[in-house]
Amino acid sequence: MDIEKSMMSMMMMVVMIGVMMAILPQPAEAEQPPEPMGFGCPYCASSFDSMSELITHISEAHPEMPPYEEVDMEWE
């Protein structure tokens, strides 16, 4: 008989915890910073997976701009 009482008590606790978790507001998940997109063009919003793709893009899309050697480029 004592085992039945203790089992009932434990089951009631589990149910109460479940109800409380459903009712109480959950903490908001922390926003993760965006993953790096690759090599970003310093002249437009384009992004590339490799430096060679970026160099090709700059020479074709922005021929009037300074060559890539003269531009300070960073990993985005």
mmCIF file of the N, C-alpha and C atoms, coordinates in Angstrom:
data_MODEL
# 
_entry.id   MODEL 
# 
loop_
_atom_site.group_PDB 
_atom_site.id 
_atom_site.type_symbol 
_atom_site.label_atom_id 
_atom_site.label_alt_id 
_atom_site.label_comp_id 
_atom_site.label_asym_id 
_atom_site.label_entity_id 
_atom_site.label_seq_id 
_atom_site.pdbx_PDB_ins_code 
_atom_site.Cartn_x 
_atom_site.Cartn_y 
_atom_site.Cartn_z 
_atom_site.occupancy 
_atom_site.B_iso_or_equiv 
_atom_site.pdbx_formal_charge 
_atom_site.auth_seq_id 
_atom_site.auth_comp_id 
_atom_site.auth_asym_id 
_atom_site.auth_atom_id 
_atom_site.pdbx_PDB_model_num 
ATOM 1   N N  . MET A 1 1  ? 0.816  -1.182 0.000   1.00 0.00 ? 1  MET A N  1 
ATOM 2   C CA . MET A 1 1  ? 0.000  0.000  0.000   1.00 0.00 ? 1  MET A CA 1 
ATOM 3   C C  . MET A 1 1  ? 0.869  1.258  0.000   1.00 0.00 ? 1  MET A C  1 
ATOM 4   N N  . ASP A 1 2  ? 1.983  1.245  0.714   1.00 0.00 ? 2  ASP A N  1 
ATOM 5   C CA . ASP A 1 2  ? 2.875  2.401  0.743   1.00 0.00 ? 2  ASP A CA 1 
ATOM 6   C C  . ASP A 1 2  ? 3.481  2.656  -0.633  1.00 0.00 ? 2  ASP A C  1 
ATOM 7   N N  . ILE A 1 3  ? 3.751  1.599  -1.363  1.00 0.00 ? 3  ILE A N  1 
ATOM 8   C CA . ILE A 1 3  ? 4.313  1.739  -2.710  1.00 0.00 ? 3  ILE A CA 1 
ATOM 9   C C  . ILE A 1 3  ? 3.302  2.436  -3.619  1.00 0.00 ? 3  ILE A C  1 
ATOM 10  N N  . GLU A 1 4  ? 2.041  2.090  -3.504  1.00 0.00 ? 4  GLU A N  1 
ATOM 11  C CA . GLU A 1 4  ? 1.006  2.724  -4.309  1.00 0.00 ? 4  GLU A CA 1 
ATOM 12  C C  . GLU A 1 4  ? 0.910  4.219  -4.007  1.00 0.00 ? 4  GLU A C  1 
ATOM 13  N N  . LYS A 1 5  ? 1.001  4.590  -2.742  1.00 0.00 ? 5  LYS A N  1 
ATOM 14  C CA . LYS A 1 5  ? 0.926  6.001  -2.352  1.00 0.00 ? 5  LYS A CA 1 
ATOM 15  C C  . LYS A 1 5  ? 2.132  6.775  -2.894  1.00 0.00 ? 5  LYS A C  1 
ATOM 16  N N  . SER A 1 6  ? 3.303  6.181  -2.772  1.00 0.00 ? 6  SER A N  1 
ATOM 17  C CA . SER A 1 6  ? 4.496  6.878  -3.253  1.00 0.00 ? 6  SER A CA 1 
ATOM 18  C C  . SER A 1 6  ? 4.481  6.992  -4.784  1.00 0.00 ? 6  SER A C  1 
ATOM 19  N N  . MET A 1 7  ? 3.970  5.969  -5.475  1.00 0.00 ? 7  MET A N  1 
ATOM 20  C CA . MET A 1 7  ? 3.858  6.022  -6.938  1.00 0.00 ? 7  MET A CA 1 
ATOM 21  C C  . MET A 1 7  ? 2.864  7.103  -7.351  1.00 0.00 ? 7  MET A C  1 
ATOM 22  N N  . MET A 1 8  ? 1.740  7.207  -6.639  1.00 0.00 ? 8  MET A N  1 
ATOM 23  C CA . MET A 1 8  ? 0.747  8.238  -6.937  1.00 0.00 ? 8  MET A CA 1 
ATOM 24  C C  . MET A 1 8  ? 1.341  9.617  -6.717  1.00 0.00 ? 8  MET A C  1 
ATOM 25  N N  . SER A 1 9  ? 2.098  9.788  -5.652  1.00 0.00 ? 9  SER A N  1 
ATOM 26  C CA . SER A 1 9  ? 2.727  11.080 -5.369  1.00 0.00 ? 9  SER A CA 1 
ATOM 27  C C  . SER A 1 9  ? 3.709  11.456 -6.471  1.00 0.00 ? 9  SER A C  1 
ATOM 28  N N  . MET A 1 10 ? 4.511  10.497 -6.919  1.00 0.00 ? 10 MET A N  1 
ATOM 29  C CA . MET A 1 10 ? 5.473  10.774 -7.983  1.00 0.00 ? 10 MET A CA 1 
ATOM 30  C C  . MET A 1 10 ? 4.770  11.100 -9.284  1.00 0.00 ? 10 MET A C  1 
ATOM 31  N N  . MET A 1 11 ? 3.705  10.395 -9.605  1.00 0.00 ? 11 MET A N  1 
ATOM 32  C CA . MET A 1 11 ? 2.959  10.665 -10.836 1.00 0.00 ? 11 MET A CA 1 
ATOM 33  C C  . MET A 1 11 ? 2.332  12.056 -10.783 1.00 0.00 ? 11 MET A C  1 
ATOM 34  N N  . MET A 1 12 ? 1.809  12.450 -9.636  1.00 0.00 ? 12 MET A N  1 
ATOM 35  C CA . MET A 1 12 ? 1.214  13.776 -9.495  1.00 0.00 ? 12 MET A CA 1 
ATOM 36  C C  . MET A 1 12 ? 2.276  14.863 -9.666  1.00 0.00 ? 12 MET A C  1 
ATOM 37  N N  . MET A 1 13 ? 3.472  14.616 -9.134  1.00 0.00 ? 13 MET A N  1 
ATOM 38  C CA . MET A 1 13 ? 4.556  15.587 -9.293  1.00 0.00 ? 13 MET A CA 1 
ATOM 39  C C  . MET A 1 13 ? 4.942  15.740 -10.760 1.00 0.00 ? 13 MET A C  1 
ATOM 40  N N  . VAL A 1 14 ? 5.030  14.631 -11.478 1.00 0.00 ? 14 VAL A N  1 
ATOM 41  C CA . VAL A 1 14 ? 5.382  14.675 -12.899 1.00 0.00 ? 14 VAL A CA 1 
ATOM 42  C C  . VAL A 1 14 ? 4.327  15.456 -13.669 1.00 0.00 ? 14 VAL A C  1 
ATOM 43  N N  . VAL A 1 15 ? 3.060  15.216 -13.378 1.00 0.00 ? 15 VAL A N  1 
ATOM 44  C CA . VAL A 1 15 ? 1.981  15.937 -14.055 1.00 0.00 ? 15 VAL A CA 1 
ATOM 45  C C  . VAL A 1 15 ? 2.053  17.424 -13.731 1.00 0.00 ? 15 VAL A C  1 
ATOM 46  N N  . MET A 1 16 ? 2.286  17.764 -12.476 1.00 0.00 ? 16 MET A N  1 
ATOM 47  C CA . MET A 1 16 ? 2.359  19.172 -12.076 1.00 0.00 ? 16 MET A CA 1 
ATOM 48  C C  . MET A 1 16 ? 3.539  19.877 -12.745 1.00 0.00 ? 16 MET A C  1 
ATOM 49  N N  . ILE A 1 17 ? 4.655  19.213 -12.831 1.00 0.00 ? 17 ILE A N  1 
ATOM 50  C CA . ILE A 1 17 ? 5.823  19.808 -13.500 1.00 0.00 ? 17 ILE A CA 1 
ATOM 51  C C  . ILE A 1 17 ? 5.511  20.045 -14.972 1.00 0.00 ? 17 ILE A C  1 
ATOM 52  N N  . GLY A 1 18 ? 4.873  19.087 -15.628 1.00 0.00 ? 18 GLY A N  1 
ATOM 53  C CA . GLY A 1 18 ? 4.495  19.247 -17.036 1.00 0.00 ? 18 GLY A CA 1 
ATOM 54  C C  . GLY A 1 18 ? 3.553  20.415 -17.239 1.00 0.00 ? 18 GLY A C  1 
ATOM 55  N N  . VAL A 1 19 ? 2.574  20.559 -16.343 1.00 0.00 ? 19 VAL A N  1 
ATOM 56  C CA . VAL A 1 19 ? 1.633  21.678 -16.449 1.00 0.00 ? 19 VAL A CA 1 
ATOM 57  C C  . VAL A 1 19 ? 2.367  23.001 -16.239 1.00 0.00 ? 19 VAL A C  1 
ATOM 58  N N  . MET A 1 20 ? 3.247  23.052 -15.262 1.00 0.00 ? 20 MET A N  1 
ATOM 59  C CA . MET A 1 20 ? 3.991  24.293 -14.994 1.00 0.00 ? 20 MET A CA 1 
ATOM 60  C C  . MET A 1 20 ? 4.877  24.667 -16.183 1.00 0.00 ? 20 MET A C  1 
ATOM 61  N N  . MET A 1 21 ? 5.512  23.695 -16.800 1.00 0.00 ? 21 MET A N  1 
ATOM 62  C CA . MET A 1 21 ? 6.370  23.981 -17.953 1.00 0.00 ? 21 MET A CA 1 
ATOM 63  C C  . MET A 1 21 ? 5.548  24.493 -19.130 1.00 0.00 ? 21 MET A C  1 
ATOM 64  N N  . ALA A 1 22 ? 4.318  23.983 -19.267 1.00 0.00 ? 22 ALA A N  1 
ATOM 65  C CA . ALA A 1 22 ? 3.462  24.425 -20.364 1.00 0.00 ? 22 ALA A CA 1 
ATOM 66  C C  . ALA A 1 22 ? 2.928  25.831 -20.121 1.00 0.00 ? 22 ALA A C  1 
ATOM 67  N N  . ILE A 1 23 ? 2.731  26.201 -18.880 1.00 0.00 ? 23 ILE A N  1 
ATOM 68  C CA . ILE A 1 23 ? 2.131  27.496 -18.556 1.00 0.00 ? 23 ILE A CA 1 
ATOM 69  C C  . ILE A 1 23 ? 3.173  28.607 -18.497 1.00 0.00 ? 23 ILE A C  1 
ATOM 70  N N  . LEU A 1 24 ? 4.303  28.344 -17.866 1.00 0.00 ? 24 LEU A N  1 
ATOM 71  C CA . LEU A 1 24 ? 5.316  29.380 -17.664 1.00 0.00 ? 24 LEU A CA 1 
ATOM 72  C C  . LEU A 1 24 ? 5.981  29.740 -18.992 1.00 0.00 ? 24 LEU A C  1 
ATOM 73  N N  . PRO A 1 25 ? 6.297  31.022 -19.174 1.00 0.00 ? 25 PRO A N  1 
ATOM 74  C CA . PRO A 1 25 ? 6.970  31.420 -20.421 1.00 0.00 ? 25 PRO A CA 1 
ATOM 75  C C  . PRO A 1 25 ? 8.375  30.838 -20.483 1.00 0.00 ? 25 PRO A C  1 
ATOM 76  N N  . GLN A 1 26 ? 8.752  30.391 -21.654 1.00 0.00 ? 26 GLN A N  1 
ATOM 77  C CA . GLN A 1 26 ? 10.080 29.834 -21.859 1.00 0.00 ? 26 GLN A CA 1 
ATOM 78  C C  . GLN A 1 26 ? 11.035 30.957 -22.235 1.00 0.00 ? 26 GLN A C  1 
ATOM 79  N N  . PRO A 1 27 ? 12.294 30.880 -21.813 1.00 0.00 ? 27 PRO A N  1 
ATOM 80  C CA . PRO A 1 27 ? 13.260 31.924 -22.184 1.00 0.00 ? 27 PRO A CA 1 
ATOM 81  C C  . PRO A 1 27 ? 13.486 31.927 -23.693 1.00 0.00 ? 27 PRO A C  1 
ATOM 82  N N  . ALA A 1 28 ? 13.649 33.118 -24.237 1.00 0.00 ? 28 ALA A N  1 
ATOM 83  C CA . ALA A 1 28 ? 13.901 33.247 -25.675 1.00 0.00 ? 28 ALA A CA 1 
ATOM 84  C C  . ALA A 1 28 ? 15.286 32.694 -25.987 1.00 0.00 ? 28 ALA A C  1 
ATOM 85  N N  . GLU A 1 29 ? 15.383 32.064 -27.145 1.00 0.00 ? 29 GLU A N  1 
ATOM 86  C CA . GLU A 1 29 ? 16.678 31.537 -27.567 1.00 0.00 ? 29 GLU A CA 1 
ATOM 87  C C  . GLU A 1 29 ? 17.567 32.696 -27.974 1.00 0.00 ? 29 GLU A C  1 
ATOM 88  N N  . ALA A 1 30 ? 18.823 32.595 -27.608 1.00 0.00 ? 30 ALA A N  1 
ATOM 89  C CA . ALA A 1 30 ? 19.780 33.640 -27.982 1.00 0.00 ? 30 ALA A CA 1 
ATOM 90  C C  . ALA A 1 30 ? 19.989 33.605 -29.487 1.00 0.00 ? 30 ALA A C  1 
ATOM 91  N N  . GLU A 1 31 ? 19.968 34.782 -30.104 1.00 0.00 ? 31 GLU A N  1 
ATOM 92  C CA . GLU A 1 31 ? 20.180 34.850 -31.541 1.00 0.00 ? 31 GLU A CA 1 
ATOM 93  C C  . GLU A 1 31 ? 21.643 34.580 -31.853 1.00 0.00 ? 31 GLU A C  1 
ATOM 94  N N  . GLN A 1 32 ? 21.851 33.722 -32.827 1.00 0.00 ? 32 GLN A N  1 
ATOM 95  C CA . GLN A 1 32 ? 23.203 33.384 -33.245 1.00 0.00 ? 32 GLN A CA 1 
ATOM 96  C C  . GLN A 1 32 ? 23.642 34.364 -34.328 1.00 0.00 ? 32 GLN A C  1 
ATOM 97  N N  . PRO A 1 33 ? 24.909 34.778 -34.302 1.00 0.00 ? 33 PRO A N  1 
ATOM 98  C CA . PRO A 1 33 ? 25.380 35.646 -35.383 1.00 0.00 ? 33 PRO A CA 1 
ATOM 99  C C  . PRO A 1 33 ? 25.359 34.873 -36.698 1.00 0.00 ? 33 PRO A C  1 
ATOM 100 N N  . PRO A 1 34 ? 25.157 35.562 -37.804 1.00 0.00 ? 34 PRO A N  1 
ATOM 101 C CA . PRO A 1 34 ? 25.119 34.862 -39.089 1.00 0.00 ? 34 PRO A CA 1 
ATOM 102 C C  . PRO A 1 34 ? 26.459 34.221 -39.407 1.00 0.00 ? 34 PRO A C  1 
ATOM 103 N N  . GLU A 1 35 ? 26.399 33.129 -40.104 1.00 0.00 ? 35 GLU A N  1 
ATOM 104 C CA . GLU A 1 35 ? 27.614 32.432 -40.525 1.00 0.00 ? 35 GLU A CA 1 
ATOM 105 C C  . GLU A 1 35 ? 28.361 33.296 -41.546 1.00 0.00 ? 35 GLU A C  1 
ATOM 106 N N  . PRO A 1 36 ? 29.689 33.186 -41.588 1.00 0.00 ? 36 PRO A N  1 
ATOM 107 C CA . PRO A 1 36 ? 30.427 33.934 -42.600 1.00 0.00 ? 36 PRO A CA 1 
ATOM 108 C C  . PRO A 1 36 ? 29.958 33.565 -43.994 1.00 0.00 ? 36 PRO A C  1 
ATOM 109 N N  . MET A 1 37 ? 29.803 34.562 -44.839 1.00 0.00 ? 37 MET A N  1 
ATOM 110 C CA . MET A 1 37 ? 29.302 34.327 -46.182 1.00 0.00 ? 37 MET A CA 1 
ATOM 111 C C  . MET A 1 37 ? 30.432 34.090 -47.173 1.00 0.00 ? 37 MET A C  1 
ATOM 112 N N  . GLY A 1 38 ? 31.644 34.367 -46.820 1.00 0.00 ? 38 GLY A N  1 
ATOM 113 C CA . GLY A 1 38 ? 32.757 34.181 -47.729 1.00 0.00 ? 38 GLY A CA 1 
ATOM 114 C C  . GLY A 1 38 ? 33.491 35.484 -47.929 1.00 0.00 ? 38 GLY A C  1 
ATOM 115 N N  . PHE A 1 39 ? 33.984 35.700 -49.132 1.00 0.00 ? 39 PHE A N  1 
ATOM 116 C CA . PHE A 1 39 ? 34.725 36.907 -49.465 1.00 0.00 ? 39 PHE A CA 1 
ATOM 117 C C  . PHE A 1 39 ? 33.755 37.922 -50.053 1.00 0.00 ? 39 PHE A C  1 
ATOM 118 N N  . GLY A 1 40 ? 33.579 39.019 -49.360 1.00 0.00 ? 40 GLY A N  1 
ATOM 119 C CA . GLY A 1 40 ? 32.634 40.047 -49.800 1.00 0.00 ? 40 GLY A CA 1 
ATOM 120 C C  . GLY A 1 40 ? 33.279 41.063 -50.712 1.00 0.00 ? 40 GLY A C  1 
ATOM 121 N N  . CYS A 1 41 ? 32.526 41.479 -51.699 1.00 0.00 ? 41 CYS A N  1 
ATOM 122 C CA . CYS A 1 41 ? 32.996 42.505 -52.619 1.00 0.00 ? 41 CYS A CA 1 
ATOM 123 C C  . CYS A 1 41 ? 32.981 43.851 -51.898 1.00 0.00 ? 41 CYS A C  1 
ATOM 124 N N  . PRO A 1 42 ? 34.084 44.597 -51.966 1.00 0.00 ? 42 PRO A N  1 
ATOM 125 C CA . PRO A 1 42 ? 34.113 45.903 -51.300 1.00 0.00 ? 42 PRO A CA 1 
ATOM 126 C C  . PRO A 1 42 ? 33.297 46.967 -52.036 1.00 0.00 ? 42 PRO A C  1 
ATOM 127 N N  . TYR A 1 43 ? 32.816 46.649 -53.244 1.00 0.00 ? 43 TYR A N  1 
ATOM 128 C CA . TYR A 1 43 ? 32.090 47.627 -54.051 1.00 0.00 ? 43 TYR A CA 1 
ATOM 129 C C  . TYR A 1 43 ? 30.590 47.370 -54.136 1.00 0.00 ? 43 TYR A C  1 
ATOM 130 N N  . CYS A 1 44 ? 30.157 46.166 -53.823 1.00 0.00 ? 44 CYS A N  1 
ATOM 131 C CA . CYS A 1 44 ? 28.726 45.853 -53.868 1.00 0.00 ? 44 CYS A CA 1 
ATOM 132 C C  . CYS A 1 44 ? 28.430 44.781 -52.806 1.00 0.00 ? 44 CYS A C  1 
ATOM 133 N N  . ALA A 1 45 ? 27.216 44.281 -52.773 1.00 0.00 ? 45 ALA A N  1 
ATOM 134 C CA . ALA A 1 45 ? 26.813 43.320 -51.738 1.00 0.00 ? 45 ALA A CA 1 
ATOM 135 C C  . ALA A 1 45 ? 27.100 41.865 -52.115 1.00 0.00 ? 45 ALA A C  1 
ATOM 136 N N  . SER A 1 46 ? 27.796 41.629 -53.198 1.00 0.00 ? 46 SER A N  1 
ATOM 137 C CA . SER A 1 46 ? 28.080 40.256 -53.627 1.00 0.00 ? 46 SER A CA 1 
ATOM 138 C C  . SER A 1 46 ? 29.067 39.575 -52.691 1.00 0.00 ? 46 SER A C  1 
ATOM 139 N N  . SER A 1 47 ? 28.940 38.253 -52.585 1.00 0.00 ? 47 SER A N  1 
ATOM 140 C CA . SER A 1 47 ? 29.816 37.468 -51.731 1.00 0.00 ? 47 SER A CA 1 
ATOM 141 C C  . SER A 1 47 ? 30.218 36.199 -52.473 1.00 0.00 ? 47 SER A C  1 
ATOM 142 N N  . PHE A 1 48 ? 31.447 35.752 -52.258 1.00 0.00 ? 48 PHE A N  1 
ATOM 143 C CA . PHE A 1 48 ? 31.975 34.608 -52.998 1.00 0.00 ? 48 PHE A CA 1 
ATOM 144 C C  . PHE A 1 48 ? 32.675 33.638 -52.063 1.00 0.00 ? 48 PHE A C  1 
ATOM 145 N N  . ASP A 1 49 ? 32.731 32.378 -52.487 1.00 0.00 ? 49 ASP A N  1 
ATOM 146 C CA . ASP A 1 49 ? 33.333 31.321 -51.671 1.00 0.00 ? 49 ASP A CA 1 
ATOM 147 C C  . ASP A 1 49 ? 34.863 31.361 -51.686 1.00 0.00 ? 49 ASP A C  1 
ATOM 148 N N  . SER A 1 50 ? 35.436 31.914 -52.733 1.00 0.00 ? 50 SER A N  1 
ATOM 149 C CA . SER A 1 50 ? 36.900 31.936 -52.810 1.00 0.00 ? 50 SER A CA 1 
ATOM 150 C C  . SER A 1 50 ? 37.392 33.308 -53.252 1.00 0.00 ? 50 SER A C  1 
ATOM 151 N N  . MET A 1 51 ? 38.653 33.571 -52.964 1.00 0.00 ? 51 MET A N  1 
ATOM 152 C CA . MET A 1 51 ? 39.265 34.835 -53.358 1.00 0.00 ? 51 MET A CA 1 
ATOM 153 C C  . MET A 1 51 ? 39.339 34.940 -54.878 1.00 0.00 ? 51 MET A C  1 
ATOM 154 N N  . SER A 1 52 ? 39.596 33.823 -55.548 1.00 0.00 ? 52 SER A N  1 
ATOM 155 C CA . SER A 1 52 ? 39.698 33.884 -57.012 1.00 0.00 ? 52 SER A CA 1 
ATOM 156 C C  . SER A 1 52 ? 38.353 34.270 -57.641 1.00 0.00 ? 52 SER A C  1 
ATOM 157 N N  . GLU A 1 53 ? 37.253 33.788 -57.085 1.00 0.00 ? 53 GLU A N  1 
ATOM 158 C CA . GLU A 1 53 ? 35.932 34.195 -57.596 1.00 0.00 ? 53 GLU A CA 1 
ATOM 159 C C  . GLU A 1 53 ? 35.712 35.690 -57.375 1.00 0.00 ? 53 GLU A C  1 
ATOM 160 N N  . LEU A 1 54 ? 36.136 36.184 -56.213 1.00 0.00 ? 54 LEU A N  1 
ATOM 161 C CA . LEU A 1 54 ? 36.000 37.613 -55.922 1.00 0.00 ? 54 LEU A CA 1 
ATOM 162 C C  . LEU A 1 54 ? 36.834 38.446 -56.885 1.00 0.00 ? 54 LEU A C  1 
ATOM 163 N N  . ILE A 1 55 ? 38.066 38.028 -57.137 1.00 0.00 ? 55 ILE A N  1 
ATOM 164 C CA . ILE A 1 55 ? 38.944 38.762 -58.053 1.00 0.00 ? 55 ILE A CA 1 
ATOM 165 C C  . ILE A 1 55 ? 38.335 38.809 -59.448 1.00 0.00 ? 55 ILE A C  1 
ATOM 166 N N  . THR A 1 56 ? 37.811 37.683 -59.908 1.00 0.00 ? 56 THR A N  1 
ATOM 167 C CA . THR A 1 56 ? 37.152 37.644 -61.217 1.00 0.00 ? 56 THR A CA 1 
ATOM 168 C C  . THR A 1 56 ? 35.961 38.586 -61.247 1.00 0.00 ? 56 THR A C  1 
ATOM 169 N N  . HIS A 1 57 ? 35.155 38.562 -60.191 1.00 0.00 ? 57 HIS A N  1 
ATOM 170 C CA . HIS A 1 57 ? 33.985 39.438 -60.111 1.00 0.00 ? 57 HIS A CA 1 
ATOM 171 C C  . HIS A 1 57 ? 34.396 40.907 -60.184 1.00 0.00 ? 57 HIS A C  1 
ATOM 172 N N  . ILE A 1 58 ? 35.390 41.297 -59.393 1.00 0.00 ? 58 ILE A N  1 
ATOM 173 C CA . ILE A 1 58 ? 35.818 42.704 -59.376 1.00 0.00 ? 58 ILE A CA 1 
ATOM 174 C C  . ILE A 1 58 ? 36.328 43.125 -60.748 1.00 0.00 ? 58 ILE A C  1 
ATOM 175 N N  . SER A 1 59 ? 37.122 42.280 -61.384 1.00 0.00 ? 59 SER A N  1 
ATOM 176 C CA . SER A 1 59 ? 37.675 42.663 -62.696 1.00 0.00 ? 59 SER A CA 1 
ATOM 177 C C  . SER A 1 59 ? 36.587 42.753 -63.765 1.00 0.00 ? 59 SER A C  1 
ATOM 178 N N  . GLU A 1 60 ? 35.521 41.939 -63.650 1.00 0.00 ? 60 GLU A N  1 
ATOM 179 C CA . GLU A 1 60 ? 34.462 41.960 -64.654 1.00 0.00 ? 60 GLU A CA 1 
ATOM 180 C C  . GLU A 1 60 ? 33.354 42.964 -64.327 1.00 0.00 ? 60 GLU A C  1 
ATOM 181 N N  . ALA A 1 61 ? 32.939 43.043 -63.053 1.00 0.00 ? 61 ALA A N  1 
ATOM 182 C CA . ALA A 1 61 ? 31.799 43.883 -62.687 1.00 0.00 ? 61 ALA A CA 1 
ATOM 183 C C  . ALA A 1 61 ? 32.193 45.302 -62.304 1.00 0.00 ? 61 ALA A C  1 
ATOM 184 N N  . HIS A 1 62 ? 33.418 45.500 -61.866 1.00 0.00 ? 62 HIS A N  1 
ATOM 185 C CA . HIS A 1 62 ? 33.862 46.816 -61.403 1.00 0.00 ? 62 HIS A CA 1 
ATOM 186 C C  . HIS A 1 62 ? 35.218 47.184 -62.010 1.00 0.00 ? 62 HIS A C  1 
ATOM 187 N N  . PRO A 1 63 ? 35.338 47.187 -63.320 1.00 0.00 ? 63 PRO A N  1 
ATOM 188 C CA . PRO A 1 63 ? 36.658 47.443 -63.927 1.00 0.00 ? 63 PRO A CA 1 
ATOM 189 C C  . PRO A 1 63 ? 37.179 48.857 -63.665 1.00 0.00 ? 63 PRO A C  1 
ATOM 190 N N  . GLU A 1 64 ? 36.285 49.788 -63.379 1.00 0.00 ? 64 GLU A N  1 
ATOM 191 C CA . GLU A 1 64 ? 36.706 51.173 -63.149 1.00 0.00 ? 64 GLU A CA 1 
ATOM 192 C C  . GLU A 1 64 ? 37.247 51.397 -61.732 1.00 0.00 ? 64 GLU A C  1 
ATOM 193 N N  . MET A 1 65 ? 37.072 50.426 -60.841 1.00 0.00 ? 65 MET A N  1 
ATOM 194 C CA . MET A 1 65 ? 37.498 50.554 -59.446 1.00 0.00 ? 65 MET A CA 1 
ATOM 195 C C  . MET A 1 65 ? 38.951 50.102 -59.304 1.00 0.00 ? 65 MET A C  1 
ATOM 196 N N  . PRO A 1 66 ? 39.599 50.495 -58.185 1.00 0.00 ? 66 PRO A N  1 
ATOM 197 C CA . PRO A 1 66 ? 41.001 50.073 -57.990 1.00 0.00 ? 66 PRO A CA 1 
ATOM 198 C C  . PRO A 1 66 ? 41.120 48.548 -57.958 1.00 0.00 ? 66 PRO A C  1 
ATOM 199 N N  . PRO A 1 67 ? 42.237 48.023 -58.395 1.00 0.00 ? 67 PRO A N  1 
ATOM 200 C CA . PRO A 1 67 ? 42.434 46.566 -58.350 1.00 0.00 ? 67 PRO A CA 1 
ATOM 201 C C  . PRO A 1 67 ? 42.378 46.035 -56.918 1.00 0.00 ? 67 PRO A C  1 
ATOM 202 N N  . TYR A 1 68 ? 42.129 44.750 -56.785 1.00 0.00 ? 68 TYR A N  1 
ATOM 203 C CA . TYR A 1 68 ? 41.930 44.168 -55.462 1.00 0.00 ? 68 TYR A CA 1 
ATOM 204 C C  . TYR A 1 68 ? 43.135 44.313 -54.555 1.00 0.00 ? 68 TYR A C  1 
ATOM 205 N N  . GLU A 1 69 ? 44.354 44.421 -55.106 1.00 0.00 ? 69 GLU A N  1 
ATOM 206 C CA . GLU A 1 69 ? 45.544 44.548 -54.280 1.00 0.00 ? 69 GLU A CA 1 
ATOM 207 C C  . GLU A 1 69 ? 45.538 45.835 -53.463 1.00 0.00 ? 69 GLU A C  1 
ATOM 208 N N  . GLU A 1 70 ? 44.855 46.877 -53.984 1.00 0.00 ? 70 GLU A N  1 
ATOM 209 C CA . GLU A 1 70 ? 44.853 48.176 -53.336 1.00 0.00 ? 70 GLU A CA 1 
ATOM 210 C C  . GLU A 1 70 ? 43.702 48.379 -52.364 1.00 0.00 ? 70 GLU A C  1 
ATOM 211 N N  . VAL A 1 71 ? 42.854 47.378 -52.231 1.00 0.00 ? 71 VAL A N  1 
ATOM 212 C CA . VAL A 1 71 ? 41.666 47.490 -51.386 1.00 0.00 ? 71 VAL A CA 1 
ATOM 213 C C  . VAL A 1 71 ? 41.841 46.634 -50.143 1.00 0.00 ? 71 VAL A C  1 
ATOM 214 N N  . ASP A 1 72 ? 41.504 47.195 -48.986 1.00 0.00 ? 72 ASP A N  1 
ATOM 215 C CA . ASP A 1 72 ? 41.566 46.433 -47.740 1.00 0.00 ? 72 ASP A CA 1 
ATOM 216 C C  . ASP A 1 72 ? 40.349 45.521 -47.687 1.00 0.00 ? 72 ASP A C  1 
ATOM 217 N N  . MET A 1 73 ? 40.571 44.201 -47.814 1.00 0.00 ? 73 MET A N  1 
ATOM 218 C CA . MET A 1 73 ? 39.460 43.261 -47.827 1.00 0.00 ? 73 MET A CA 1 
ATOM 219 C C  . MET A 1 73 ? 39.513 42.405 -46.584 1.00 0.00 ? 73 MET A C  1 
ATOM 220 N N  . GLU A 1 74 ? 38.326 42.103 -46.046 1.00 0.00 ? 74 GLU A N  1 
ATOM 221 C CA . GLU A 1 74 ? 38.233 41.294 -44.836 1.00 0.00 ? 74 GLU A CA 1 
ATOM 222 C C  . GLU A 1 74 ? 37.282 40.139 -45.054 1.00 0.00 ? 74 GLU A C  1 
ATOM 223 N N  . TRP A 1 75 ? 37.448 39.100 -44.261 1.00 0.00 ? 75 TRP A N  1 
ATOM 224 C CA . TRP A 1 75 ? 36.521 37.969 -44.265 1.00 0.00 ? 75 TRP A CA 1 
ATOM 225 C C  . TRP A 1 75 ? 35.237 38.422 -43.610 1.00 0.00 ? 75 TRP A C  1 
ATOM 226 N N  . GLU A 1 76 ? 34.103 38.223 -44.305 1.00 0.00 ? 76 GLU A N  1 
ATOM 227 C CA . GLU A 1 76 ? 32.818 38.648 -43.755 1.00 0.00 ? 76 GLU A CA 1 
ATOM 228 C C  . GLU A 1 76 ? 32.262 37.605 -42.832 1.00 0.00 ? 76 GLU A C  1 
# 
